Amino acid sequence: MSDTARQDGAEQRPRIGERVDQIGNDAQRLWEDTRAAAEDLGQTVDLRGRLERHPYGTLAVAFGVGYLLGGGLFTPATARVVRLGMKLAALPLVKDELLNLAEAVMDDVVGQGRGARVVSVDGVAPGRDIPPAS
Amino acid sequence: MEAVPEQMNERVRQLQDRVAPQLDQARRDLSDLNHRTVRFIRENPGTCLIGAVAIGYLVGRIASR
């Protein structure tokens, strides 16, 4: 080995050391950033808190995530579940409408019944018109 | 003729007396089960979450076939 090559090697050794230190520092910084990001994400999502407040709901969401990961989104089973969910969601509206309709019919029937009773009090048989006053 | 409604009333009362404690017991059991399940979920959040995701994944795989 020549003298110049030896000198170059001696100069490069500290450079390599610096590089290794730099890489080590970068790796440490990356690790710290990743950990901070994971902590931020954990605080934002607050899985533990959610699980404390809504245990069943959180598990249902986890189940849904797994279902999506399993490729179950565009399947007949999902379509069936969505249809069932829509029907169940529409049920209260339909129930209210039916109740209103039934109330209206009942009011109508009761109103007619009262009218017939008034007629019968006047001495006219129920279901017949009141004779005009002469 | 009035004996029939009275008999029916009596039968309904007997049935109610017989069924009411069982219903009460079932309600207590269900409530206890719910408390235990929620406690288990709160004590083992990671296990439950990973388990739920895994079960969902399996169901999704089965559904996609």
N, CA and C atoms of all chains as a GROMACS GRO file, in nm:
protein
  597
    1MET      N    1   0.084  -0.118   0.000
    1MET     CA    2   0.000   0.000   0.000
    1MET      C    3   0.087   0.124   0.000
    2SER      N    4   0.054   0.223  -0.081
    2SER     CA    5   0.136   0.344  -0.091
    2SER      C    6   0.102   0.439   0.023
    3ASP      N    7   0.184   0.543   0.037
    3ASP     CA    8   0.161   0.641   0.145
    3ASP      C    9   0.032   0.720   0.126
    4THR      N   10   0.007   0.754  -0.003
    4THR     CA   11  -0.117   0.831  -0.030
    4THR      C   12  -0.241   0.753   0.007
    5ALA      N   13  -0.237   0.624  -0.027
    5ALA     CA   14  -0.354   0.540   0.005
    5ALA      C   15  -0.372   0.531   0.156
    6ARG      N   16  -0.261   0.518   0.231
    6ARG     CA   17  -0.269   0.511   0.376
    6ARG      C   18  -0.328   0.640   0.433
    7GLN      N   19  -0.283   0.753   0.375
    7GLN     CA   20  -0.335   0.882   0.422
    7GLN      C   21  -0.486   0.894   0.396
    8ASP      N   22  -0.524   0.849   0.274
    8ASP     CA   23  -0.668   0.854   0.241
    8ASP      C   24  -0.750   0.771   0.339
    9GLY      N   25  -0.698   0.652   0.370
    9GLY     CA   26  -0.768   0.565   0.464
    9GLY      C   27  -0.781   0.631   0.600
   10ALA      N   28  -0.673   0.697   0.643
   10ALA     CA   29  -0.676   0.765   0.774
   10ALA      C   30  -0.775   0.879   0.773
   11GLU      N   31  -0.787   0.946   0.657
   11GLU     CA   32  -0.885   1.057   0.650
   11GLU      C   33  -1.028   1.006   0.645
   12GLN      N   34  -1.046   0.888   0.576
   12GLN     CA   35  -1.182   0.838   0.559
   12GLN      C   36  -1.238   0.776   0.686
   13ARG      N   37  -1.148   0.725   0.775
   13ARG     CA   38  -1.197   0.657   0.895
   13ARG      C   39  -1.287   0.748   0.980
   14PRO      N   40  -1.243   0.871   1.011
   14PRO     CA   41  -1.333   0.958   1.088
   14PRO      C   42  -1.461   0.991   1.012
   15ARG      N   43  -1.448   1.000   0.877
   15ARG     CA   44  -1.569   1.030   0.800
   15ARG      C   45  -1.671   0.919   0.815
   16ILE      N   46  -1.624   0.795   0.807
   16ILE     CA   47  -1.715   0.681   0.821
   16ILE      C   48  -1.776   0.680   0.961
   17GLY      N   49  -1.689   0.713   1.059
   17GLY     CA   50  -1.741   0.721   1.197
   17GLY      C   51  -1.850   0.825   1.209
   18GLU      N   52  -1.825   0.940   1.146
   18GLU     CA   53  -1.928   1.046   1.149
   18GLU      C   54  -2.058   0.999   1.083
   19ARG      N   55  -2.038   0.930   0.970
   19ARG     CA   56  -2.156   0.879   0.898
   19ARG      C   57  -2.238   0.784   0.987
   20VAL      N   58  -2.166   0.694   1.053
   20VAL     CA   59  -2.234   0.596   1.140
   20VAL      C   60  -2.308   0.669   1.251
   21ASP      N   61  -2.239   0.769   1.309
   21ASP     CA   62  -2.305   0.848   1.414
   21ASP      C   63  -2.429   0.916   1.360
   22GLN      N   64  -2.414   0.974   1.241
   22GLN     CA   65  -2.526   1.044   1.177
   22GLN      C   66  -2.644   0.949   1.156
   23ILE      N   67  -2.609   0.829   1.102
   23ILE     CA   68  -2.715   0.730   1.077
   23ILE      C   69  -2.782   0.690   1.208
   24GLY      N   70  -2.699   0.672   1.311
   24GLY     CA   71  -2.755   0.637   1.442
   24GLY      C   72  -2.849   0.744   1.493
   25ASN      N   73  -2.803   0.873   1.480
   25ASN     CA   74  -2.888   0.984   1.526
   25ASN      C   75  -3.018   0.990   1.447
   26ASP      N   76  -3.003   0.972   1.313
   26ASP     CA   77  -3.124   0.976   1.228
   26ASP      C   78  -3.221   0.865   1.269
   27ALA      N   79  -3.165   0.745   1.291
   27ALA     CA   80  -3.252   0.632   1.328
   27ALA      C   81  -3.321   0.660   1.461
   28GLN      N   82  -3.247   0.719   1.556
   28GLN     CA   83  -3.306   0.749   1.686
   28GLN      C   84  -3.417   0.853   1.672
   29ARG      N   85  -3.386   0.957   1.588
   29ARG     CA   86  -3.487   1.061   1.567
   29ARG      C   87  -3.613   1.003   1.501
   30LEU      N   88  -3.589   0.914   1.403
   30LEU     CA   89  -3.702   0.850   1.334
   30LEU      C   90  -3.786   0.768   1.432
   31TRP      N   91  -3.716   0.695   1.519
   31TRP     CA   92  -3.786   0.614   1.618
   31TRP      C   93  -3.869   0.702   1.712
   32GLU      N   94  -3.807   0.814   1.755
   32GLU     CA   95  -3.879   0.904   1.847
   32GLU      C   96  -4.000   0.966   1.779
   33ASP      N   97  -3.979   1.009   1.651
   33ASP     CA   98  -4.091   1.067   1.575
   33ASP      C   99  -4.205   0.965   1.559
   34THR      N  100  -4.165   0.842   1.526
   34THR     CA  101  -4.267   0.738   1.507
   34THR      C  102  -4.344   0.714   1.636
   35ARG      N  103  -4.268   0.710   1.748
   35ARG     CA  104  -4.334   0.685   1.876
   35ARG      C  105  -4.428   0.800   1.912
   36ALA      N  106  -4.381   0.924   1.884
   36ALA     CA  107  -4.466   1.040   1.913
   36ALA      C  108  -4.592   1.037   1.826
   37ALA      N  109  -4.573   1.001   1.698
   37ALA     CA  110  -4.688   0.994   1.607
   37ALA      C  111  -4.786   0.886   1.654
   38ALA      N  112  -4.731   0.772   1.697
   38ALA     CA  113  -4.817   0.664   1.745
   38ALA      C  114  -4.892   0.708   1.870
   39GLU      N  115  -4.821   0.781   1.960
   39GLU     CA  116  -4.888   0.829   2.082
   39GLU      C  117  -4.997   0.929   2.048
   40ASP      N  118  -4.965   1.021   1.952
   40ASP     CA  119  -5.066   1.119   1.908
   40ASP      C  120  -5.188   1.049   1.851
   41LEU      N  121  -5.160   0.949   1.767
   41LEU     CA  122  -5.271   0.875   1.705
   41LEU      C  123  -5.354   0.804   1.813
   42GLY      N  124  -5.282   0.747   1.910
   42GLY     CA  125  -5.351   0.678   2.019
   42GLY      C  126  -5.438   0.773   2.098
   43GLN      N  127  -5.382   0.897   2.124
   43GLN     CA  128  -5.460   0.994   2.200
   43GLN      C  129  -5.580   1.043   2.119
   44THR      N  130  -5.559   1.058   1.986
   44THR     CA  131  -5.669   1.106   1.901
   44THR      C  132  -5.780   1.002   1.894
   45VAL      N  133  -5.740   0.880   1.866
   45VAL     CA  134  -5.841   0.773   1.854
   45VAL      C  135  -5.897   0.737   1.991
   46ASP      N  136  -5.812   0.740   2.093
   46ASP     CA  137  -5.850   0.711   2.231
   46ASP      C  138  -5.927   0.579   2.242
   47LEU      N  139  -5.860   0.474   2.195
   47LEU     CA  140  -5.926   0.343   2.192
   47LEU      C  141  -5.966   0.297   2.331
   48ARG      N  142  -5.875   0.316   2.427
   48ARG     CA  143  -5.904   0.269   2.562
   48ARG      C  144  -6.025   0.343   2.621
   49GLY      N  145  -6.026   0.476   2.598
   49GLY     CA  146  -6.139   0.555   2.649
   49GLY      C  147  -6.269   0.514   2.583
   50ARG      N  148  -6.261   0.493   2.451
   50ARG     CA  149  -6.382   0.450   2.378
   50ARG      C  150  -6.431   0.317   2.430
   51LEU      N  151  -6.335   0.228   2.455
   51LEU     CA  152  -6.371   0.095   2.504
   51LEU      C  153  -6.432   0.104   2.644
   52GLU      N  154  -6.384   0.203   2.722
   52GLU     CA  155  -6.442   0.221   2.856
   52GLU      C  156  -6.585   0.272   2.846
   53ARG      N  157  -6.605   0.367   2.752
   53ARG     CA  158  -6.737   0.431   2.744
   53ARG      C  159  -6.836   0.343   2.669
   54HIS      N  160  -6.795   0.290   2.553
   54HIS     CA  161  -6.887   0.209   2.471
   54HIS      C  162  -6.820   0.076   2.437
   55PRO      N  163  -6.819  -0.018   2.528
   55PRO     CA  164  -6.747  -0.144   2.501
   55PRO      C  165  -6.804  -0.221   2.382
   56TYR      N  166  -6.935  -0.233   2.377
   56TYR     CA  167  -6.994  -0.312   2.268
   56TYR      C  168  -6.980  -0.241   2.133
   57GLY      N  169  -6.998  -0.110   2.134
   57GLY     CA  170  -6.987  -0.034   2.009
   57GLY      C  171  -6.847  -0.041   1.952
   58THR      N  172  -6.747  -0.027   2.040
   58THR     CA  173  -6.608  -0.032   1.992
   58THR      C  174  -6.576  -0.170   1.935
   59LEU      N  175  -6.625  -0.274   2.001
   59LEU     CA  176  -6.600  -0.409   1.948
   59LEU      C  177  -6.672  -0.428   1.815
   60ALA      N  178  -6.790  -0.368   1.803
   60ALA     CA  179  -6.863  -0.379   1.675
   60ALA      C  180  -6.785  -0.309   1.563
   61VAL      N  181  -6.727  -0.193   1.597
   61VAL     CA  182  -6.646  -0.121   1.496
   61VAL      C  183  -6.525  -0.206   1.457
   62ALA      N  184  -6.461  -0.267   1.559
   62ALA     CA  185  -6.345  -0.353   1.531
   62ALA      C  186  -6.386  -0.471   1.443
   63PHE      N  187  -6.502  -0.527   1.472
   63PHE     CA  188  -6.554  -0.636   1.390
   63PHE      C  189  -6.574  -0.588   1.246
   64GLY      N  190  -6.630  -0.467   1.232
   64GLY     CA  191  -6.653  -0.411   1.099
   64GLY      C  192  -6.524  -0.390   1.023
   65VAL      N  193  -6.422  -0.340   1.094
   65VAL     CA  194  -6.291  -0.320   1.029
   65VAL      C  195  -6.237  -0.455   0.980
   66GLY      N  196  -6.247  -0.556   1.066
   66GLY     CA  197  -6.201  -0.689   1.026
   66GLY      C  198  -6.280  -0.742   0.907
   67TYR      N  199  -6.408  -0.716   0.908
   67TYR     CA  200  -6.496  -0.761   0.798
   67TYR      C  201  -6.453  -0.696   0.666
   68LEU      N  202  -6.425  -0.566   0.674
   68LEU     CA  203  -6.378  -0.496   0.553
   68LEU      C  204  -6.243  -0.550   0.507
   69LEU      N  205  -6.153  -0.572   0.604
   69LEU     CA  206  -6.021  -0.626   0.568
   69LEU      C  207  -6.033  -0.765   0.507
   70GLY      N  208  -6.132  -0.839   0.551
   70GLY     CA  209  -6.153  -0.973   0.498
   70GLY      C  210  -6.216  -0.973   0.360
   71GLY      N  211  -6.247  -0.854   0.308
   71GLY     CA  212  -6.303  -0.844   0.174
   71GLY      C  213  -6.452  -0.871   0.166
   72GLY      N  214  -6.520  -0.841   0.274
   72GLY     CA  215  -6.664  -0.870   0.276
   72GLY      C  216  -6.752  -0.753   0.238
   73LEU      N  217  -6.691  -0.647   0.180
   73LEU     CA  218  -6.772  -0.525   0.156
   73LEU      C  219  -6.873  -0.545   0.044
   74PHE      N  220  -6.826  -0.582  -0.074
   74PHE     CA  221  -6.917  -0.594  -0.189
   74PHE      C  222  -6.959  -0.739  -0.206
   75THR      N  223  -7.038  -0.787  -0.112
   75THR     CA  224  -7.085  -0.925  -0.118
   75THR      C  225  -7.236  -0.928  -0.099
   76PRO      N  226  -7.302  -1.034  -0.143
   76PRO     CA  227  -7.446  -1.044  -0.122
   76PRO      C  228  -7.484  -1.038   0.025
   77ALA      N  229  -7.399  -1.094   0.112
   77ALA     CA  230  -7.430  -1.092   0.255
   77ALA      C  231  -7.436  -0.948   0.307
   78THR      N  232  -7.340  -0.864   0.263
   78THR     CA  233  -7.340  -0.724   0.304
   78THR      C  234  -7.464  -0.653   0.251
   79ALA      N  235  -7.499  -0.682   0.126
   79ALA     CA  236  -7.618  -0.618   0.067
   79ALA      C  237  -7.742  -0.656   0.148
   80ARG      N  238  -7.749  -0.784   0.189
   80ARG     CA  239  -7.864  -0.828   0.269
   80ARG      C  240  -7.869  -0.755   0.402
   81VAL      N  241  -7.751  -0.744   0.467
   81VAL     CA  242  -7.746  -0.676   0.597
   81VAL      C  243  -7.784  -0.529   0.582
   82VAL      N  244  -7.734  -0.465   0.476
   82VAL     CA  245  -7.766  -0.323   0.455
   82VAL      C  246  -7.916  -0.305   0.431
   83ARG      N  247  -7.975  -0.396   0.351
   83ARG     CA  248  -8.120  -0.387   0.326
   83ARG      C  249  -8.198  -0.402   0.457
   84LEU      N  250  -8.156  -0.500   0.538
   84LEU     CA  251  -8.223  -0.523   0.666
   84LEU      C  252  -8.210  -0.400   0.756
   85GLY      N  253  -8.089  -0.341   0.757
   85GLY     CA  254  -8.067  -0.222   0.837
   85GLY      C  255  -8.154  -0.106   0.793
   86MET      N  256  -8.169  -0.090   0.662
   86MET     CA  257  -8.254   0.018   0.611
   86MET      C  258  -8.399  -0.004   0.650
   87LYS      N  259  -8.442  -0.130   0.643
   87LYS     CA  260  -8.580  -0.160   0.682
   87LYS      C  261  -8.601  -0.130   0.830
   88LEU      N  262  -8.504  -0.171   0.912
   88LEU     CA  263  -8.516  -0.146   1.056
   88LEU      C  264  -8.514   0.004   1.086
   89ALA      N  265  -8.433   0.079   1.009
   89ALA     CA  266  -8.427   0.224   1.030
   89ALA      C  267  -8.558   0.290   0.988
   90ALA      N  268  -8.623   0.233   0.886
   90ALA     CA  269  -8.749   0.293   0.838
   90ALA      C  270  -8.867   0.253   0.924
   91LEU      N  271  -8.848   0.151   1.008
   91LEU     CA  272  -8.960   0.099   1.088
   91LEU      C  273  -9.025   0.205   1.178
   92PRO      N  274  -8.947   0.286   1.254
   92PRO     CA  275  -9.012   0.387   1.338
   92PRO      C  276  -9.096   0.486   1.259
   93LEU      N  277  -9.046   0.527   1.140
   93LEU     CA  278  -9.122   0.622   1.058
   93LEU      C  279  -9.254   0.560   1.015
   94VAL      N  280  -9.247   0.435   0.967
   94VAL     CA  281  -9.368   0.367   0.922
   94VAL      C  282  -9.465   0.350   1.039
   95LYS      N  283  -9.408   0.318   1.156
   95LYS     CA  284  -9.491   0.297   1.275
   95LYS      C  285  -9.564   0.427   1.311
   96ASP      N  286  -9.491   0.539   1.308
   96ASP     CA  287  -9.554   0.668   1.339
   96ASP      C  288  -9.666   0.699   1.241
   97GLU      N  289  -9.638   0.675   1.112
   97GLU     CA  290  -9.740   0.702   1.010
   97GLU      C  291  -9.863   0.616   1.033
   98LEU      N  292  -9.841   0.488   1.062
   98LEU     CA  293  -9.954   0.398   1.085
   98LEU      C  294 -10.033   0.439   1.209
   99LEU      N  295  -9.961   0.480   1.314
   99LEU     CA  296 -10.029   0.524   1.436
   99LEU      C  297 -10.113   0.648   1.409
  100ASN      N  298 -10.057   0.743   1.332
  100ASN     CA  299 -10.133   0.864   1.299
  100ASN      C  300 -10.258   0.829   1.220
  101LEU      N  301 -10.240   0.736   1.123
  101LEU     CA  302 -10.354   0.694   1.042
  101LEU      C  303 -10.461   0.628   1.128
  102ALA      N  304 -10.416   0.540   1.218
  102ALA     CA  305 -10.511   0.470   1.305
  102ALA      C  306 -10.582   0.570   1.395
  103GLU      N  307 -10.508   0.670   1.447
  103GLU     CA  308 -10.570   0.771   1.532
  103GLU      C  309 -10.675   0.848   1.455
  104ALA      N  310 -10.641   0.885   1.332
  104ALA     CA  311 -10.736   0.960   1.249
  104ALA      C  312 -10.862   0.878   1.225
  105VAL      N  313 -10.842   0.749   1.192
  105VAL     CA  314 -10.958   0.662   1.167
  105VAL      C  315 -11.044   0.648   1.293
  106MET      N  316 -10.973   0.630   1.408
  106MET     CA  317 -11.046   0.614   1.533
  106MET      C  318 -11.124   0.740   1.568
  107ASP      N  319 -11.060   0.856   1.548
  107ASP     CA  320 -11.130   0.983   1.575
  107ASP      C  321 -11.253   0.994   1.488
  108ASP      N  322 -11.237   0.955   1.361
  108ASP     CA  323 -11.348   0.961   1.266
  108ASP      C  324 -11.463   0.871   1.313
  109VAL      N  325 -11.425   0.748   1.351
  109VAL     CA  326 -11.527   0.651   1.394
  109VAL      C  327 -11.596   0.700   1.521
  110VAL      N  328 -11.516   0.750   1.617
  110VAL     CA  329 -11.573   0.797   1.744
  110VAL      C  330 -11.664   0.918   1.718
  111GLY      N  331 -11.620   1.006   1.629
  111GLY     CA  332 -11.701   1.123   1.594
  111GLY      C  333 -11.834   1.082   1.536
  112GLN      N  334 -11.833   0.985   1.447
  112GLN     CA  335 -11.958   0.936   1.386
  112GLN      C  336 -12.046   0.872   1.492
  113GLY      N  337 -11.983   0.797   1.584
  113GLY     CA  338 -12.059   0.731   1.690
  113GLY      C  339 -12.129   0.833   1.777
  114ARG      N  340 -12.058   0.944   1.810
  114ARG     CA  341 -12.118   1.049   1.893
  114ARG      C  342 -12.238   1.110   1.822
  115GLY      N  343 -12.223   1.133   1.692
  115GLY     CA  344 -12.331   1.191   1.614
  115GLY      C  345 -12.452   1.100   1.616
  116ALA      N  346 -12.431   0.969   1.604
  116ALA     CA  347 -12.543   0.874   1.603
  116ALA      C  348 -12.611   0.873   1.737
  117ARG      N  349 -12.531   0.885   1.847
  117ARG     CA  350 -12.590   0.883   1.979
  117ARG      C  351 -12.678   1.005   2.000
  118VAL      N  352 -12.628   1.122   1.953
  118VAL     CA  353 -12.708   1.244   1.965
  118VAL      C  354 -12.840   1.226   1.894
  119VAL      N  355 -12.832   1.163   1.776
  119VAL     CA  356 -12.954   1.142   1.698
  119VAL      C  357 -13.049   1.051   1.775
  120SER      N  358 -12.994   0.947   1.839
  120SER     CA  359 -13.081   0.855   1.908
  120SER      C  360 -13.142   0.920   2.031
  121VAL      N  361 -13.066   1.013   2.096
  121VAL     CA  362 -13.122   1.084   2.211
  121VAL      C  363 -13.244   1.165   2.167
  122ASP      N  364 -13.237   1.219   2.046
  122ASP     CA  365 -13.350   1.298   1.997
  122ASP      C  366 -13.470   1.213   1.956
  123GLY      N  367 -13.454   1.084   1.967
  123GLY     CA  368 -13.568   0.999   1.938
  123GLY      C  369 -13.568   0.941   1.799
  124VAL      N  370 -13.458   0.965   1.726
  124VAL     CA  371 -13.449   0.909   1.592
  124VAL      C  372 -13.358   0.787   1.598
  125ALA      N  373 -13.392   0.684   1.528
  125ALA     CA  374 -13.313   0.562   1.530
  125ALA      C  375 -13.172   0.589   1.479
  126PRO      N  376 -13.071   0.527   1.540
  126PRO     CA  377 -12.933   0.550   1.496
  126PRO      C  378 -12.914   0.511   1.350
  127GLY      N  379 -12.839   0.592   1.282
  127GLY     CA  380 -12.810   0.564   1.142
  127GLY      C  381 -12.908   0.632   1.048
  128ARG      N  382 -13.009   0.697   1.104
  128ARG     CA  383 -13.103   0.767   1.015
  128ARG      C  384 -13.086   0.917   1.031
  129ASP      N  385 -13.123   0.991   0.929
  129ASP     CA  386 -13.104   1.137   0.931
  129ASP      C  387 -13.205   1.203   1.026
  130ILE      N  388 -13.158   1.317   1.080
  130ILE     CA  389 -13.251   1.393   1.166
  130ILE      C  390 -13.356   1.458   1.077
  131PRO      N  391 -13.481   1.442   1.109
  131PRO     CA  392 -13.584   1.504   1.024
  131PRO      C  393 -13.580   1.656   1.036
  132PRO      N  394 -13.603   1.725   0.929
  132PRO     CA  395 -13.599   1.872   0.934
  132PRO      C  396 -13.707   1.927   1.025
  133ALA      N  397 -13.670   2.032   1.101
  133ALA     CA  398 -13.767   2.093   1.194
  133ALA      C  399 -13.874   2.165   1.114
  134SER      N  400 -14.000   2.138   1.151
  134SER     CA  401 -14.109   2.202   1.076
  134SER      C  402 -14.163   2.321   1.153
  135MET      N  403 -12.227  -1.896   3.445
  135MET     CA  404 -12.161  -1.823   3.336
  135MET      C  405 -12.050  -1.732   3.388
  136GLU      N  406 -12.069  -1.674   3.511
  136GLU     CA  407 -11.966  -1.583   3.562
  136GLU      C  408 -11.845  -1.659   3.613
  137ALA      N  409 -11.861  -1.790   3.626
  137ALA     CA  410 -11.750  -1.870   3.678
  137ALA      C  411 -11.636  -1.878   3.578
  138VAL      N  412 -11.671  -1.872   3.450
  138VAL     CA  413 -11.567  -1.887   3.347
  138VAL      C  414 -11.465  -1.773   3.352
  139PRO      N  415 -11.508  -1.646   3.353
  139PRO     CA  416 -11.408  -1.538   3.364
  139PRO      C  417 -11.328  -1.546   3.493
  140GLU      N  418 -11.393  -1.586   3.600
  140GLU     CA  419 -11.320  -1.597   3.727
  140GLU      C  420 -11.213  -1.705   3.720
  141GLN      N  421 -11.252  -1.817   3.656
  141GLN     CA  422 -11.153  -1.926   3.639
  141GLN      C  423 -11.035  -1.879   3.554
  142MET      N  424 -11.074  -1.807   3.448
  142MET     CA  425 -10.966  -1.757   3.360
  142MET      C  426 -10.876  -1.660   3.434
  143ASN      N  427 -10.937  -1.573   3.513
  143ASN     CA  428 -10.858  -1.480   3.594
  143ASN      C  429 -10.764  -1.554   3.686
  144GLU      N  430 -10.820  -1.656   3.749
  144GLU     CA  431 -10.741  -1.734   3.844
  144GLU      C  432 -10.623  -1.801   3.774
  145ARG      N  433 -10.652  -1.856   3.655
  145ARG     CA  434 -10.546  -1.924   3.579
  145ARG      C  435 -10.437  -1.826   3.539
  146VAL      N  436 -10.480  -1.708   3.493
  146VAL     CA  437 -10.382  -1.606   3.452
  146VAL      C  438 -10.297  -1.566   3.570
  147ARG      N  439 -10.363  -1.553   3.686
  147ARG     CA  440 -10.290  -1.514   3.807
  147ARG      C  441 -10.187  -1.622   3.844
  148GLN      N  442 -10.233  -1.747   3.836
  148GLN     CA  443 -10.142  -1.858   3.868
  148GLN      C  444 -10.022  -1.861   3.774
  149LEU      N  445 -10.056  -1.842   3.644
  149LEU     CA  446  -9.948  -1.841   3.543
  149LEU      C  447  -9.849  -1.729   3.571
  150GLN      N  448  -9.906  -1.613   3.606
  150GLN     CA  449  -9.820  -1.497   3.634
  150GLN      C  450  -9.732  -1.525   3.756
  151ASP      N  451  -9.794  -1.587   3.859
  151ASP     CA  452  -9.716  -1.618   3.979
  151ASP      C  453  -9.604  -1.717   3.948
  152ARG      N  454  -9.634  -1.807   3.854
  152ARG     CA  455  -9.533  -1.909   3.822
  152ARG      C  456  -9.422  -1.852   3.733
  153VAL      N  457  -9.461  -1.766   3.641
  153VAL     CA  458  -9.364  -1.717   3.541
  153VAL      C  459  -9.285  -1.597   3.592
  154ALA      N  460  -9.348  -1.513   3.673
  154ALA     CA  461  -9.282  -1.388   3.715
  154ALA      C  462  -9.147  -1.411   3.782
  155PRO      N  463  -9.135  -1.505   3.878
  155PRO     CA  464  -9.002  -1.526   3.938
  155PRO      C  465  -8.898  -1.572   3.837
  156GLN      N  466  -8.942  -1.656   3.742
  156GLN     CA  467  -8.846  -1.704   3.641
  156GLN      C  468  -8.799  -1.589   3.554
  157LEU      N  469  -8.894  -1.502   3.517
  157LEU     CA  470  -8.857  -1.385   3.437
  157LEU      C  471  -8.760  -1.295   3.513
  158ASP      N  472  -8.791  -1.280   3.642
  158ASP     CA  473  -8.704  -1.197   3.727
  158ASP      C  474  -8.564  -1.256   3.733
  159GLN      N  475  -8.559  -1.387   3.751
  159GLN     CA  476  -8.429  -1.455   3.758
  159GLN      C  477  -8.352  -1.440   3.627
  160ALA      N  478  -8.426  -1.458   3.514
  160ALA     CA  479  -8.362  -1.445   3.382
  160ALA      C  480  -8.307  -1.304   3.363
  161ARG      N  481  -8.385  -1.204   3.409
  161ARG     CA  482  -8.340  -1.065   3.395
  161ARG      C  483  -8.212  -1.042   3.477
  162ARG      N  484  -8.213  -1.098   3.600
  162ARG     CA  485  -8.094  -1.083   3.686
  162ARG      C  486  -7.973  -1.151   3.622
  163ASP      N  487  -7.996  -1.272   3.567
  163ASP     CA  488  -7.886  -1.346   3.504
  163ASP      C  489  -7.828  -1.269   3.386
  164LEU      N  490  -7.918  -1.215   3.304
  164LEU     CA  491  -7.872  -1.138   3.187
  164LEU      C  492  -7.794  -1.015   3.229
  165SER      N  493  -7.844  -0.947   3.332
  165SER     CA  494  -7.775  -0.828   3.380
  165SER      C  495  -7.637  -0.864   3.434
  166ASP      N  496  -7.631  -0.975   3.506
  166ASP     CA  497  -7.502  -1.021   3.560
  166ASP      C  498  -7.405  -1.055   3.446
  167LEU      N  499  -7.458  -1.124   3.344
  167LEU     CA  500  -7.374  -1.161   3.228
  167LEU      C  501  -7.320  -1.036   3.159
  168ASN      N  502  -7.409  -0.937   3.146
  168ASN     CA  503  -7.368  -0.812   3.082
  168ASN      C  504  -7.257  -0.744   3.161
  169HIS      N  505  -7.274  -0.739   3.295
  169HIS     CA  506  -7.171  -0.676   3.380
  169HIS      C  507  -7.037  -0.749   3.365
  170ARG      N  508  -7.045  -0.882   3.367
  170ARG     CA  509  -6.920  -0.960   3.359
  170ARG      C  510  -6.852  -0.940   3.223
  171THR      N  511  -6.935  -0.937   3.117
  171THR     CA  512  -6.878  -0.918   2.982
  171THR      C  513  -6.810  -0.782   2.971
  172VAL      N  514  -6.880  -0.678   3.018
  172VAL     CA  515  -6.822  -0.543   3.010
  172VAL      C  516  -6.694  -0.534   3.091
  173ARG      N  517  -6.693  -0.598   3.210
  173ARG     CA  518  -6.573  -0.595   3.293
  173ARG      C  519  -6.457  -0.667   3.222
  174PHE      N  520  -6.488  -0.779   3.160
  174PHE     CA  521  -6.384  -0.853   3.088
  174PHE      C  522  -6.326  -0.769   2.974
  175ILE      N  523  -6.416  -0.701   2.901
  175ILE     CA  524  -6.370  -0.617   2.789
  175ILE      C  525  -6.281  -0.505   2.841
  176ARG      N  526  -6.322  -0.444   2.955
  176ARG     CA  527  -6.242  -0.332   3.008
  176ARG      C  528  -6.109  -0.379   3.065
  177GLU      N  529  -6.106  -0.502   3.116
  177GLU     CA  530  -5.980  -0.553   3.171
  177GLU      C  531  -5.886  -0.604   3.061
  178ASN      N  532  -5.941  -0.649   2.949
  178ASN     CA  533  -5.857  -0.702   2.839
  178ASN      C  534  -5.892  -0.633   2.708
  179PRO      N  535  -5.862  -0.502   2.696
  179PRO     CA  536  -5.905  -0.431   2.576
  179PRO      C  537  -5.837  -0.479   2.448
  180GLY      N  538  -5.705  -0.503   2.458
  180GLY     CA  539  -5.631  -0.545   2.339
  180GLY      C  540  -5.678  -0.679   2.286
  181THR      N  541  -5.692  -0.772   2.378
  181THR     CA  542  -5.738  -0.906   2.337
  181THR      C  543  -5.874  -0.898   2.269
  182CYS      N  544  -5.963  -0.822   2.331
  182CYS     CA  545  -6.100  -0.815   2.276
  182CYS      C  546  -6.100  -0.748   2.138
  183LEU      N  547  -6.022  -0.639   2.126
  183LEU     CA  548  -6.019  -0.568   1.997
  183LEU      C  549  -5.960  -0.656   1.887
  184ILE      N  550  -5.847  -0.718   1.920
  184ILE     CA  551  -5.783  -0.804   1.818
  184ILE      C  552  -5.874  -0.922   1.785
  185GLY      N  553  -5.938  -0.976   1.888
  185GLY     CA  554  -6.031  -1.087   1.865
  185GLY      C  555  -6.147  -1.045   1.775
  186ALA      N  556  -6.200  -0.924   1.801
  186ALA     CA  557  -6.313  -0.877   1.720
  186ALA      C  558  -6.270  -0.856   1.575
  187VAL      N  559  -6.150  -0.797   1.557
  187VAL     CA  560  -6.101  -0.777   1.420
  187VAL      C  561  -6.080  -0.912   1.351
  188ALA      N  562  -6.024  -1.008   1.426
  188ALA     CA  563  -5.998  -1.140   1.366
  188ALA      C  564  -6.129  -1.209   1.327
  189ILE      N  565  -6.226  -1.202   1.415
  189ILE     CA  566  -6.355  -1.266   1.384
  189ILE      C  567  -6.421  -1.197   1.264
  190GLY      N  568  -6.413  -1.062   1.263
  190GLY     CA  569  -6.467  -0.989   1.149
  190GLY      C  570  -6.398  -1.027   1.020
  191TYR      N  571  -6.265  -1.041   1.030
  191TYR     CA  572  -6.188  -1.079   0.911
  191TYR      C  573  -6.233  -1.217   0.859
  192LEU      N  574  -6.247  -1.310   0.952
  192LEU     CA  575  -6.289  -1.445   0.911
  192LEU      C  576  -6.429  -1.443   0.848
  193VAL      N  577  -6.519  -1.369   0.912
  193VAL     CA  578  -6.656  -1.360   0.859
  193VAL      C  579  -6.653  -1.295   0.720
  194GLY      N  580  -6.570  -1.190   0.706
  194GLY     CA  581  -6.556  -1.125   0.576
  194GLY      C  582  -6.503  -1.220   0.470
  195ARG      N  583  -6.403  -1.300   0.510
  195ARG     CA  584  -6.348  -1.398   0.415
  195ARG      C  585  -6.454  -1.498   0.373
  196ILE      N  586  -6.529  -1.544   0.471
  196ILE     CA  587  -6.633  -1.645   0.441
  196ILE      C  588  -6.740  -1.583   0.352
  197ALA      N  589  -6.777  -1.458   0.384
  197ALA     CA  590  -6.883  -1.392   0.307
  197ALA      C  591  -6.839  -1.363   0.164
  198SER      N  592  -6.708  -1.340   0.144
  198SER     CA  593  -6.661  -1.303   0.010
  198SER      C  594  -6.644  -1.425  -0.082
  199ARG      N  595  -6.660  -1.545  -0.029
  199ARG     CA  596  -6.643  -1.665  -0.113
  199ARG      C  597  -6.766  -1.689  -0.199
   0.00000   0.00000   0.00000
